[in-house]
Amino acid sequence: MSFTSEAAGALQISYTVSFPEAQAHYADIEMDIKGIAQSKLNLKMPVWTPGSYLVREFAKNVESFSAQSSGKAVSVTKVRKNVWQLNTQGVSSVKVKYRFYAFEISVRTAFIDVTHAFLSTSGMFFYPEGGLNLPSTIKIIPYKNWTKVSTSLEMVGNDPFTVKSPNYDILYDSPIEVGTQDIFDFKVGNTNYEVCMYGGGNYDKERLKKDMAKVIEEEVKIFGENPNKRYVFIVHNYVKGGGGLEHLSSTVLGAARDGYTKESTYEGFLSLVAHEHFHLWNVKRLRPIALGPFDYDNENYTTNLWIAEGFTAYYDNLTVRRTNLFPVEHYLTALAADFNTIDNTPGTKVQPVSQSSFDAWIKSYRPDENTINTGISYYNKGAVVGMMLDLEIINATQGKQSLDDVMRYMYNEYYKVKKRGYTDAEFKAAFEKFAGKKLDDFYAKYINGTDDMDYNKYLAYAGYRAFNEYEGHSIADLGIRMLPPANPAGRIKVAGVLRGTAAWVDGINVNDELVSINGVAATDPKTLMKDKNVGDKLDIVVIRDGRELTIPVTLKQTTQKKYSIQSRTDLTPQQQVVRKKWLNLN
């Protein structure tokens, strides 16, 4: 039995979160519900978090669920994997108590220890069925010496440990960091930015303020406005860290705590900042029609993640390049790396990028040993599609317009005016509007098809070309991905076999341990193919399931590519215009 949204609308809800056993990674949560008028009350836990397209079953972390009213126990029945039903006959208020285990380090899952608590709200707080529109307050009782709270949620009064949300969509889009984090802030236009640093690090606050502000300013130029008055960066610094998850008015980033003084990792951090901040427009407001209102019980399918994530991946490095914090050479190297990823993934000939978007729920977040042969990332391929369309529009309009104009048009048209998400056809029509041509063939090849991407057609508009450094060279390749020796015998383990390669054709398997090649011990991945030639016949001895096998293999020409992007000489005036517009050159 469920109840109506009208009944849910009468409820008043508050939470109290405490950490009596932070060392064991637990939060104790009390949910106070008043104004109950129905005989049964269903409380639901989301099964996924927006921005991370995988059903993660957060309810698995809930234990010791109980309810009482006026000191008397209220009967509770678990009726679905993520639904607890309360018998509220004759009860107008109830206090629900449960414990939540949080010990998964990522930008999308809760984590608690004695140093801090990261509350990933979508995976921790129940909501009443039919009551997603309800406001709520959260009171945090900090553990021992914790003194700070960082979140985009609004503070109640002057109490930093009590925050409120106007509805559950906002609550689930507003993670909370609690602890002793280092906090600094800056302003861009009329928007206040807070940066919360957990885990220490060799960062320079003043440099970050200056450089992050430049990145943000460039992105605001694209859309013409910043819809936030306040925005929070929650940064988790670890020995090794990475990744990010976007939210409506905040983001969570992972970073290497000692990576801020190395040029490559610092540029990578700025690109991550650019990526997640760009999402405040692209996907959090300008969104595929399937991504909102959210169904928190099930998968929310869209074929447009190549726009929502892929275009964001295109704009992250490009935005940093436009600030001149990213030299042109570094930008082109990063772009060439995307080309390599696409062309060195056999799955690009199997799965269209639109299908990659749709199948994110079952493929992208669940990679296995054969993923590289069956799928393609909507991040990398979407980013390159974005580049191709950007250069097409810039060239067609003699530098007067670009993909920026498409993004701004779509943001205004669908988020601000129509107040809904876009369909595939509507975004395609916008591309065509600014490119001045039909894109049926482009879509058939690159969005809904698996044709080789013609990088050079589009790079030529800006006077560049992609050069495959392996082209014209005879390079023997076995075609395996390897794990370095991690066993007492010092043997290399096969982690992947690429479709169409010698290993694929002749039967090397994932998990095989390489013993020898033509009688020579195979212990060093770097020298495995040394002095080997295309056509060589090898006897490869492996251990498979505890048994020694000899597998004859005939080496084939490598299927891999290694791109660099080179400038053409004697640019035409048109190419100069396109390049200047594209890369923000003086």
C-alpha positions as CSV (number, residue, x, y, z in Angstrom):
1,M,0.0,0.0,0.0
2,S,1.3,3.4,-0.9
3,F,-0.1,6.9,-0.2
4,T,-0.8,9.9,-2.3
5,S,1.4,12.9,-2.7
6,E,-1.4,15.0,-1.1
7,A,-1.0,12.9,2.1
8,A,2.8,13.2,1.9
9,G,2.5,16.9,1.5
10,A,1.3,17.3,5.0
11,L,4.4,15.7,6.5
12,Q,7.1,17.6,8.4
13,I,10.5,15.9,8.4
14,S,13.8,16.4,10.2
15,Y,16.9,14.3,10.6
16,T,19.6,14.1,13.2
17,V,22.9,12.6,12.3
18,S,25.5,11.6,14.9
19,F,28.7,9.5,14.8
20,P,29.1,7.6,18.1
21,E,31.2,5.0,16.3
22,A,33.0,7.0,13.6
23,Q,36.1,4.8,14.0
24,A,33.9,1.9,12.8
25,H,32.5,4.0,9.9
26,Y,28.9,4.3,11.2
27,A,26.5,7.2,11.3
28,D,23.4,7.0,13.5
29,I,20.4,8.7,11.8
30,E,17.1,9.7,13.3
31,M,14.3,10.7,11.1
32,D,11.4,12.5,12.8
33,I,8.2,12.6,10.8
34,K,5.1,14.6,12.0
35,G,1.7,15.2,10.4
36,I,1.0,11.6,9.5
37,A,-2.6,11.0,8.4
38,Q,-2.4,7.6,6.6
39,S,-2.4,4.1,8.0
40,K,0.7,2.9,6.2
41,L,3.9,4.9,5.5
42,N,6.5,3.8,3.0
43,L,10.0,5.1,3.5
44,K,12.3,4.7,0.5
45,M,16.0,4.8,-0.1
46,P,17.3,5.7,-3.6
47,V,19.1,2.9,-5.4
48,W,21.4,5.3,-7.4
49,T,22.8,8.8,-7.3
50,P,22.3,11.3,-10.2
51,G,25.4,11.7,-12.3
52,S,26.6,8.2,-11.6
53,Y,24.7,5.9,-13.8
54,L,24.7,2.6,-11.9
55,V,22.2,1.0,-9.5
56,R,24.3,0.9,-6.3
57,E,21.8,-0.5,-3.8
58,F,22.5,2.0,-1.0
59,A,20.0,0.2,1.2
60,K,22.6,-2.5,1.7
61,N,24.3,-0.2,4.2
62,V,21.3,0.3,6.4
63,E,21.0,-1.7,9.6
64,S,19.1,-1.7,12.9
65,F,16.0,0.0,11.3
66,S,13.3,0.7,13.9
67,A,10.4,3.1,14.6
68,Q,8.5,4.3,17.6
69,S,5.8,6.8,18.4
70,S,5.4,8.4,21.9
71,G,7.9,5.8,23.2
72,K,6.0,2.8,21.8
73,A,7.3,0.6,19.0
74,V,5.8,1.0,15.6
75,S,5.6,-2.1,13.4
76,V,8.0,-2.1,10.5
77,T,8.0,-4.4,7.5
78,K,10.6,-4.4,4.7
79,V,8.5,-4.8,1.5
80,R,11.1,-4.1,-1.1
81,K,14.9,-4.0,-1.3
82,N,14.8,-0.3,-0.6
83,V,11.4,0.2,1.0
84,W,10.5,-0.1,4.7
85,Q,6.7,0.1,5.5
86,L,5.6,1.5,8.8
87,N,2.2,0.7,10.3
88,T,1.0,4.2,11.3
89,Q,-2.6,3.4,12.0
90,G,-3.6,5.9,14.7
91,V,-0.2,7.5,14.8
92,S,0.4,11.1,13.9
93,S,4.2,11.2,14.4
94,V,7.0,8.7,14.3
95,K,10.7,8.6,15.1
96,V,12.7,6.3,12.8
97,K,16.2,5.2,13.8
98,Y,18.8,3.4,11.7
99,R,22.5,3.0,11.4
100,F,24.4,3.6,8.2
101,Y,27.7,2.0,7.3
102,A,29.9,4.3,5.2
103,F,33.3,2.9,4.2
104,E,33.7,3.4,0.4
105,I,36.0,6.0,-0.8
106,S,34.7,7.6,-3.9
107,V,33.0,10.9,-5.0
108,R,29.6,9.2,-5.1
109,T,29.5,7.2,-1.9
110,A,29.5,8.0,1.8
111,F,32.6,7.6,3.9
112,I,33.1,8.1,7.6
113,D,36.1,7.7,9.9
114,V,37.5,9.6,12.8
115,T,39.0,12.3,10.6
116,H,35.8,13.3,8.7
117,A,32.4,12.3,7.4
118,F,31.4,12.6,3.8
119,L,27.7,12.3,3.6
120,S,26.5,11.4,0.1
121,T,22.9,12.3,0.8
122,S,21.2,10.4,-1.9
123,G,22.6,7.2,-0.5
124,M,21.9,7.9,3.2
125,F,18.5,9.5,3.7
126,F,15.1,8.0,3.3
127,Y,12.2,9.8,1.8
128,P,8.4,9.2,2.2
129,E,6.9,7.6,-0.9
130,G,5.1,10.4,-2.9
131,G,6.9,13.1,-0.9
132,L,9.9,14.1,-3.0
133,N,8.6,17.7,-2.9
134,L,8.8,17.9,0.9
135,P,11.3,20.1,2.7
136,S,13.4,18.8,5.5
137,T,16.1,19.9,8.0
138,I,19.3,18.0,9.0
139,K,21.0,18.5,12.3
140,I,24.5,17.2,12.6
141,I,26.0,16.3,15.9
142,P,29.8,16.3,15.1
143,Y,32.2,13.7,16.2
144,K,34.7,14.9,18.9
145,N,36.9,17.7,17.4
146,W,34.9,18.2,14.2
147,T,34.3,21.9,13.8
148,K,33.1,22.5,10.2
149,V,30.4,21.7,7.7
150,S,30.7,22.3,4.0
151,T,27.6,22.0,1.8
152,S,25.5,23.9,-0.7
153,L,22.5,23.4,1.5
154,E,21.2,26.6,3.3
155,M,22.1,27.0,7.0
156,V,19.3,27.3,9.5
157,G,19.8,30.5,11.5
158,N,23.3,30.8,12.6
159,D,23.9,27.2,13.4
160,P,26.4,25.7,10.9
161,F,25.5,22.2,12.0
162,T,21.8,22.5,11.0
163,V,20.9,22.8,7.3
164,K,17.7,22.7,5.3
165,S,16.5,21.6,1.9
166,P,13.3,22.7,0.1
167,N,12.8,19.2,-1.4
168,Y,14.4,15.9,-1.8
169,D,15.8,16.5,-5.3
170,I,17.8,19.4,-3.8
171,L,18.8,17.3,-0.7
172,Y,20.0,14.4,-2.9
173,D,22.0,16.9,-5.0
174,S,23.8,18.4,-2.0
175,P,26.5,16.3,-0.4
176,I,27.8,17.3,3.1
177,E,31.4,17.3,4.3
178,V,31.9,17.4,8.1
179,G,35.2,17.6,9.9
180,T,38.2,19.9,10.2
181,Q,38.6,20.6,6.5
182,D,40.6,23.6,5.3
183,I,38.2,26.1,3.7
184,F,39.0,29.1,1.5
185,D,36.7,31.2,-0.7
186,F,36.7,33.6,-3.6
187,K,34.1,35.4,-5.7
188,V,33.4,35.4,-9.4
189,G,30.9,38.0,-10.5
190,N,28.0,37.8,-8.1
191,T,28.7,34.2,-7.1
192,N,30.5,33.2,-3.9
193,Y,32.7,30.1,-4.2
194,E,33.8,28.0,-1.2
195,V,36.6,25.4,-1.6
196,C,36.8,22.7,1.1
197,M,40.0,20.7,1.2
198,Y,40.1,17.4,3.1
199,G,43.2,15.4,3.5
200,G,45.9,18.1,3.3
201,G,48.1,18.7,0.3
202,N,50.8,20.9,-1.2
203,Y,48.3,23.3,-2.8
204,D,48.8,27.0,-2.9
205,K,45.5,28.6,-1.9
206,E,46.2,31.9,-3.6
207,R,47.1,30.3,-6.9
208,L,44.0,28.1,-6.8
209,K,41.8,31.0,-6.1
210,K,43.2,32.9,-9.1
211,D,43.3,30.0,-11.5
212,M,39.9,28.5,-10.5
213,A,38.3,31.9,-11.0
214,K,39.8,32.1,-14.5
215,V,38.3,28.7,-15.4
216,I,34.9,29.7,-14.0
217,E,34.9,33.0,-15.8
218,E,35.5,31.3,-19.1
219,E,32.6,28.9,-18.6
220,V,30.2,31.7,-17.5
221,K,31.0,33.4,-20.9
222,I,29.7,30.4,-22.7
223,F,26.3,30.4,-21.1
224,G,26.0,34.1,-20.4
225,E,25.0,33.7,-16.7
226,N,25.8,31.9,-13.5
227,P,22.6,30.5,-12.0
228,N,24.2,30.1,-8.6
229,K,24.7,32.7,-5.9
230,R,26.8,30.2,-4.0
231,Y,28.8,27.2,-5.1
232,V,30.9,24.7,-3.1
233,F,33.9,22.6,-4.2
234,I,34.4,19.6,-1.8
235,V,37.9,18.2,-2.6
236,H,39.1,14.9,-1.1
237,N,42.9,14.7,-1.2
238,Y,44.5,11.3,-1.0
239,V,47.8,9.7,-1.9
240,K,46.2,8.8,-5.2
241,G,42.9,10.5,-6.0
242,G,40.8,11.4,-9.0
243,G,37.3,11.7,-10.4
244,G,34.4,14.0,-9.7
245,L,30.7,14.1,-9.4
246,E,28.6,17.1,-10.3
247,H,25.7,18.6,-8.3
248,L,23.4,21.5,-8.8
249,S,25.3,24.0,-6.7
250,S,28.4,22.0,-5.7
251,T,30.8,19.2,-6.7
252,V,32.9,16.6,-5.1
253,L,36.5,16.1,-6.5
254,G,39.2,13.5,-5.8
255,A,42.8,14.7,-6.0
256,A,46.3,13.6,-5.2
257,R,47.4,15.6,-2.2
258,D,50.9,16.1,-3.4
259,G,50.0,16.7,-7.1
260,Y,49.5,20.4,-6.9
261,T,53.1,21.4,-7.6
262,K,53.6,19.1,-10.6
263,E,52.6,20.8,-13.9
264,S,50.8,17.8,-15.4
265,T,48.8,16.9,-12.3
266,Y,48.0,20.6,-11.6
267,E,46.7,21.0,-15.1
268,G,44.7,17.8,-14.6
269,F,43.2,19.2,-11.5
270,L,42.1,22.4,-13.2
271,S,40.6,20.4,-16.0
272,L,38.7,18.4,-13.4
273,V,37.5,21.6,-11.8
274,A,36.4,22.8,-15.3
275,H,34.6,19.5,-16.1
276,E,32.5,19.3,-12.9
277,H,31.8,23.1,-12.8
278,F,30.6,23.0,-16.5
279,H,28.1,20.4,-15.4
280,L,26.2,23.0,-13.4
281,W,24.8,24.1,-16.8
282,N,25.3,21.0,-18.9
283,V,23.2,18.1,-17.3
284,K,22.2,19.8,-14.0
285,R,20.1,22.4,-15.9
286,L,20.4,21.7,-19.6
287,R,19.6,18.1,-19.6
288,P,18.3,15.1,-21.6
289,I,14.6,14.8,-21.1
290,A,15.0,11.4,-19.4
291,L,17.2,12.9,-16.6
292,G,14.5,14.6,-14.6
293,P,12.3,14.4,-12.7
294,F,14.3,11.5,-11.5
295,D,13.1,8.0,-10.7
296,Y,15.2,7.0,-7.7
297,D,14.0,3.4,-7.8
298,N,15.1,2.5,-11.3
299,E,17.5,3.2,-14.1
300,N,16.9,6.5,-16.0
301,Y,17.8,5.8,-19.6
302,T,19.1,8.3,-22.2
303,T,21.0,8.1,-25.4
304,N,22.5,11.5,-24.8
305,L,25.3,11.1,-22.3
306,W,27.7,11.7,-25.2
307,I,26.4,15.3,-24.9
308,A,25.9,15.5,-21.1
309,E,29.3,13.9,-20.3
310,G,31.1,13.9,-23.6
311,F,30.7,17.6,-24.4
312,T,31.6,18.4,-20.8
313,A,34.8,16.3,-21.3
314,Y,35.5,18.4,-24.5
315,Y,35.0,21.7,-22.7
316,D,37.1,20.8,-19.7
317,N,40.5,20.9,-21.4
318,L,39.3,23.5,-23.9
319,T,38.2,25.9,-21.1
320,V,41.6,25.7,-19.4
321,R,43.2,26.2,-22.7
322,R,41.1,29.4,-23.3
323,T,42.4,30.8,-20.0
324,N,46.0,30.4,-21.3
325,L,46.7,28.3,-18.2
326,F,46.9,25.3,-20.7
327,P,49.5,25.9,-23.5
328,V,48.3,25.0,-27.0
329,E,50.8,22.1,-27.2
330,H,49.4,20.6,-24.0
331,Y,45.8,20.9,-25.2
332,L,46.6,19.2,-28.5
333,T,48.5,16.4,-26.7
334,A,45.4,15.8,-24.5
335,L,43.2,15.8,-27.7
336,A,45.5,13.3,-29.4
337,A,45.2,11.1,-26.3
338,D,41.4,11.0,-26.9
339,F,42.0,9.9,-30.5
340,N,44.3,7.1,-29.2
341,T,41.7,6.0,-26.7
342,I,39.0,5.7,-29.3
343,D,41.0,4.1,-32.0
344,N,42.8,1.7,-29.7
345,T,39.5,0.5,-28.3
346,P,38.2,-2.3,-30.5
347,G,34.7,-1.8,-29.1
348,T,34.5,1.5,-31.0
349,K,33.7,-0.7,-34.1
350,V,31.0,-2.5,-32.1
351,Q,29.0,0.0,-30.1
352,P,27.7,3.4,-31.3
353,V,28.2,6.2,-28.8
354,S,24.4,6.7,-28.5
355,Q,24.1,3.1,-27.4
356,S,27.1,3.5,-25.0
357,S,25.0,6.3,-23.4
358,F,22.0,4.1,-23.1
359,D,24.0,1.1,-21.8
360,A,25.9,3.1,-19.1
361,W,23.8,1.3,-16.5
362,I,25.1,-2.1,-17.4
363,K,28.4,-1.5,-19.1
364,S,30.2,1.8,-18.3
365,Y,30.3,1.3,-14.5
366,R,30.8,-2.5,-14.7
367,P,33.8,-3.0,-16.9
368,D,35.2,-6.5,-17.3
369,E,38.1,-8.1,-19.2
370,N,36.2,-7.9,-22.5
371,T,34.8,-4.4,-22.1
372,I,37.5,-2.9,-24.3
373,N,36.3,-5.2,-27.2
374,T,32.6,-4.5,-26.8
375,G,32.1,-0.9,-26.0
376,I,33.3,2.7,-26.2
377,S,33.3,5.5,-23.7
378,Y,30.8,8.3,-24.2
379,Y,33.3,10.6,-22.5
380,N,36.2,10.2,-25.0
381,K,34.1,9.7,-28.1
382,G,31.6,12.4,-27.1
383,A,34.4,14.8,-26.5
384,V,35.8,14.2,-30.0
385,V,32.3,14.5,-31.5
386,G,32.1,17.9,-29.7
387,M,35.4,18.9,-31.3
388,M,34.2,17.9,-34.7
389,L,30.9,19.8,-34.5
390,D,32.7,22.8,-33.0
391,L,35.1,23.0,-35.9
392,E,32.3,22.4,-38.4
393,I,30.3,25.4,-37.0
394,I,33.3,27.7,-36.7
395,N,34.4,27.0,-40.2
396,A,30.8,27.3,-41.6
397,T,30.4,30.7,-40.0
398,Q,33.9,32.1,-40.7
399,G,34.6,32.2,-37.0
400,K,31.4,34.1,-36.0
401,Q,29.8,31.2,-34.1
402,S,30.9,28.0,-32.4
403,L,29.6,25.1,-30.3
404,D,29.3,27.7,-27.5
405,D,26.4,29.3,-29.3
406,V,24.6,25.9,-29.5
407,M,25.1,25.3,-25.8
408,R,23.9,28.8,-24.9
409,Y,20.9,28.5,-27.2
410,M,19.9,25.1,-25.8
411,Y,20.3,26.3,-22.2
412,N,18.1,29.3,-22.8
413,E,15.5,27.5,-25.0
414,Y,15.0,24.4,-22.8
415,Y,16.1,25.2,-19.3
416,K,15.0,28.8,-19.1
417,V,12.0,29.0,-21.5
418,K,10.5,25.5,-21.9
419,K,11.7,24.4,-18.5
420,R,12.2,20.8,-19.5
421,G,14.8,18.5,-20.9
422,Y,15.7,18.1,-24.6
423,T,15.1,15.2,-26.9
424,D,17.7,13.7,-29.3
425,A,15.9,15.4,-32.3
426,E,15.9,18.8,-30.6
427,F,19.6,18.9,-30.0
428,K,20.3,17.6,-33.5
429,A,18.1,20.4,-34.9
430,A,20.2,22.9,-32.9
431,F,23.4,21.6,-34.3
432,E,22.0,21.9,-37.8
433,K,20.7,25.4,-37.1
434,F,24.2,26.7,-36.3
435,A,26.1,24.5,-38.8
436,G,23.8,25.6,-41.6
437,K,23.4,22.1,-42.9
438,K,21.7,18.8,-42.3
439,L,23.7,16.3,-40.1
440,D,21.9,13.1,-41.0
441,D,25.1,11.6,-42.4
442,F,27.2,12.8,-39.5
443,Y,24.7,11.2,-37.0
444,A,24.6,8.0,-39.1
445,K,28.4,7.7,-39.0
446,Y,29.4,8.9,-35.6
447,I,26.5,9.0,-33.3
448,N,24.3,6.0,-34.3
449,G,27.0,4.2,-36.2
450,T,30.6,2.9,-35.8
451,D,32.4,4.5,-38.7
452,D,36.1,5.5,-38.3
453,M,36.2,9.1,-37.1
454,D,37.6,11.4,-39.8
455,Y,39.7,13.5,-37.4
456,N,41.7,15.2,-40.2
457,K,38.6,16.5,-42.1
458,Y,37.8,18.7,-39.1
459,L,41.3,19.5,-37.8
460,A,42.1,20.7,-41.3
461,Y,39.6,23.5,-40.8
462,A,42.0,24.9,-38.2
463,G,45.2,24.0,-40.1
464,Y,46.1,20.9,-38.1
465,R,46.4,17.2,-38.9
466,A,46.5,14.1,-36.8
467,F,49.5,12.0,-37.6
468,N,49.7,8.3,-36.6
469,E,53.3,7.7,-35.6
470,Y,53.0,4.0,-36.2
471,E,51.7,4.3,-39.8
472,G,54.1,2.9,-42.3
473,H,56.1,1.0,-39.7
474,S,56.2,-2.8,-39.2
475,I,55.4,-3.3,-35.5
476,A,54.8,-6.7,-34.1
477,D,52.2,-6.9,-31.4
478,L,50.9,-9.8,-29.3
479,G,47.7,-7.8,-28.5
480,I,47.4,-8.3,-24.8
481,R,47.0,-6.1,-21.7
482,M,49.3,-7.2,-18.9
483,L,49.5,-7.1,-15.2
484,P,53.0,-6.9,-13.8
485,P,54.3,-9.9,-11.9
486,A,52.6,-10.3,-8.6
487,N,53.1,-14.0,-7.9
488,P,56.1,-15.8,-6.4
489,A,57.1,-17.1,-9.8
490,G,57.3,-13.6,-11.2
491,R,55.0,-14.3,-14.1
492,I,53.1,-11.8,-16.1
493,K,49.3,-12.2,-16.0
494,V,47.1,-11.5,-19.0
495,A,44.5,-8.9,-18.1
496,G,43.0,-8.3,-21.5
497,V,43.1,-9.7,-25.1
498,L,42.3,-7.2,-27.9
499,R,39.9,-8.2,-30.6
500,G,41.6,-9.2,-33.9
501,T,45.1,-9.4,-32.5
502,A,47.5,-12.4,-32.6
503,A,46.6,-13.3,-29.0
504,W,42.9,-13.1,-29.9
505,V,43.2,-15.2,-33.0
506,D,45.5,-17.9,-31.6
507,G,43.9,-18.3,-28.2
508,I,45.7,-16.5,-25.4
509,N,43.2,-16.1,-22.6
510,V,42.7,-13.5,-19.9
511,N,44.2,-14.8,-16.6
512,D,46.8,-16.8,-18.4
513,E,50.2,-16.5,-16.7
514,L,53.1,-16.2,-19.2
515,V,55.9,-18.6,-18.5
516,S,58.1,-18.3,-21.6
517,I,58.3,-17.3,-25.2
518,N,60.4,-19.6,-27.4
519,G,62.1,-20.9,-24.3
520,V,63.0,-17.5,-22.9
521,A,61.4,-16.6,-19.6
522,A,58.6,-14.0,-20.0
523,T,59.0,-11.8,-16.9
524,D,59.4,-8.2,-18.1
525,P,56.4,-6.7,-19.9
526,K,58.7,-4.0,-21.4
527,T,60.9,-6.5,-23.3
528,L,58.2,-9.0,-24.2
529,M,58.2,-8.0,-27.9
530,K,61.8,-7.0,-28.2
531,D,63.4,-8.2,-31.4
532,K,60.1,-9.7,-32.5
533,N,58.8,-9.2,-36.1
534,V,55.4,-9.4,-37.8
535,G,54.9,-13.0,-39.0
536,D,57.2,-14.5,-36.4
537,K,55.9,-17.8,-35.1
538,L,56.2,-18.2,-31.3
539,D,55.6,-21.0,-28.9
540,I,54.2,-19.3,-25.8
541,V,54.0,-21.3,-22.6
542,V,51.3,-20.3,-20.2
543,I,49.9,-21.5,-16.9
544,R,46.1,-21.8,-17.2
545,D,44.0,-23.1,-14.3
546,G,47.2,-24.6,-12.8
547,R,48.2,-26.4,-15.9
548,E,51.0,-25.7,-18.3
549,L,50.0,-25.2,-22.0
550,T,52.0,-24.4,-25.1
551,I,50.2,-22.1,-27.5
552,P,51.6,-21.4,-31.0
553,V,51.1,-17.8,-32.0
554,T,51.9,-15.9,-35.2
555,L,52.6,-12.3,-34.6
556,K,50.5,-9.7,-36.4
557,Q,50.9,-6.1,-37.2
558,T,49.9,-3.9,-34.3
559,T,46.3,-2.6,-34.3
560,Q,47.3,0.2,-32.1
561,K,47.7,3.9,-33.1
562,K,49.8,6.7,-31.6
563,Y,48.6,10.1,-32.7
564,S,50.2,13.5,-32.5
565,I,48.6,16.6,-33.8
566,Q,50.7,18.7,-36.1
567,S,50.3,22.1,-37.5
568,R,50.2,22.6,-41.2
569,T,52.4,25.2,-42.8
570,D,51.2,28.2,-44.8
571,L,47.8,28.5,-43.2
572,T,45.0,30.0,-45.3
573,P,43.2,33.1,-43.9
574,Q,40.2,30.9,-43.2
575,Q,42.3,28.4,-41.3
576,Q,43.8,31.2,-39.3
577,V,40.3,32.5,-38.4
578,V,39.1,29.1,-37.3
579,R,42.2,28.3,-35.2
580,K,42.0,31.7,-33.5
581,K,38.4,31.2,-32.6
582,W,38.8,27.6,-31.6
583,L,41.8,27.9,-29.3
584,N,41.3,31.5,-28.1
585,L,44.5,32.8,-29.7
586,N,45.5,36.4,-29.9
